[in-house]
Amino acid sequence: MADLSGQTDIVVVKIGSSTLVDERGAVDRTFIASLCDQVVSLKEMGKSVVVVSSGAAAAGMERLGFTQRPQDMPSLQACAACGQAALTEVYADVLAKQGIPCGQVLLTRRDVVDREGYLNARNTLERLLELGVVPVVNENDTVSVAEFAFGDNDMLGAIVATLIGADLYVIMSDIDGLYTTNPSVDPSATLIEHVSRIDEDIMAMAGGAGSAVGTGGMATKLRAARALLAAGIPTIICKGRQPQVLFDVVQGKAVGTRFEAPRGTGRENPRKFWIGLAEVPRGTLTLDEGACAAVIKRGASVLPVGVIETEGTYDAGDVVNVVTPQGTLIGRGIVRFSSDDMVRVRGLKLDVIARFMPNKSGQPAIHRDELLVF
């Protein structure tokens, strides 16, 4: 476990909509008060805490009088606009009573896909923490469009955690953690307490979205945890409504499911996380089994000879997904060929490519320095 005894420790905690709302679908102010009490206790211990909070749409539905989640985008964004204000008011009021300032940070993927925006977001968050502020982060749903949406706050929280070099990422959910099967339908399901590697078997244990007010499910949480395994940041999925659960987790108690790479595992550099998590993938390269093994086990670059299929339309310099023949995502990186050129060079060795594309002589499809392997 990461050492949480120092004065510069940073904890990122993400709260899902299903945890934030009560049985009526309204924002549960009692729960938020309990959460903020735990945050204040951690700050008194010298910890810095960033809250990634879902629930804006649910709060907006309550404020605008919707009884069901709207299906059209303008209404959803109107709910988000009103809900962001309502939700931040609740956090700010509760924290202010204990003398802690609260700051709202709204992000879209567009804000972090360019390097300057990424660094600006990091600098803002770091300065807020230096000033003793509790940042409350959410996606800016009022302006997000599908291409630049994070898709769920589990991944937004992972991006924030890598952005500021967090020591721990806690996902507070409506379930105790990762189970072998769905515990709501299988009474023999057992909680998995520790995961050091997320493979196809682990991903197969995940289901769909768990509630009518949320957008994520266990699969989105596993994708976030998989990214942070490469970052060397432990992730814990736990039941958010368990009393004092955030405080217990930070204290090192065995709660929920802990995702942590084995000791001694190297951490990828921050630029790779900007490439792999913040950038929008424009296409997909499917590798053969040999190329997959070289990338995963030996840290090799992706060579054109190992590419068996290309999908999407992209330019050299765009980010693409890298998948196995079975379609499992193993990484993301900056491709050095356009999609048209990739069709021509896939499956070919570098010396053959050099004969008809001398300007690409010796170029891998994706260089290892620009490839984030999950």
Secondary structure, DSSP 8 states (H G I E B T S, - for coil): -----SSS-EEEEEE-HHHHB-TTSSB-HHHHHHHHHHHHHHHHTT-EEEEEE--HHHHHHHHHT-SS---SHHHHHHHHHHHHHHHHHHHHHHHHTTT--EEEEEE-HHHHHSHHHHHHHHHHHHHHHHTT-EEEEEE-TTT--GGG--SSHHHHHHHHHHHTT-SEEEEEESSSS-BSS-TTT-TT--B--EES---HHHHTT--SB-SSS-S-BHHHHHHHHHHHHHHT--EEEEETTSTTHHHHHHTT---SEEE---TT-----HHHHIIIIIS---EEEEE-HHHHHHHHHH---B-GGGEEEEEE---TT-EEEEE-TT--EEEEEEESS-HHHHHHHTT--HHHHHHH-GGGTT--SEEEEEEEE-
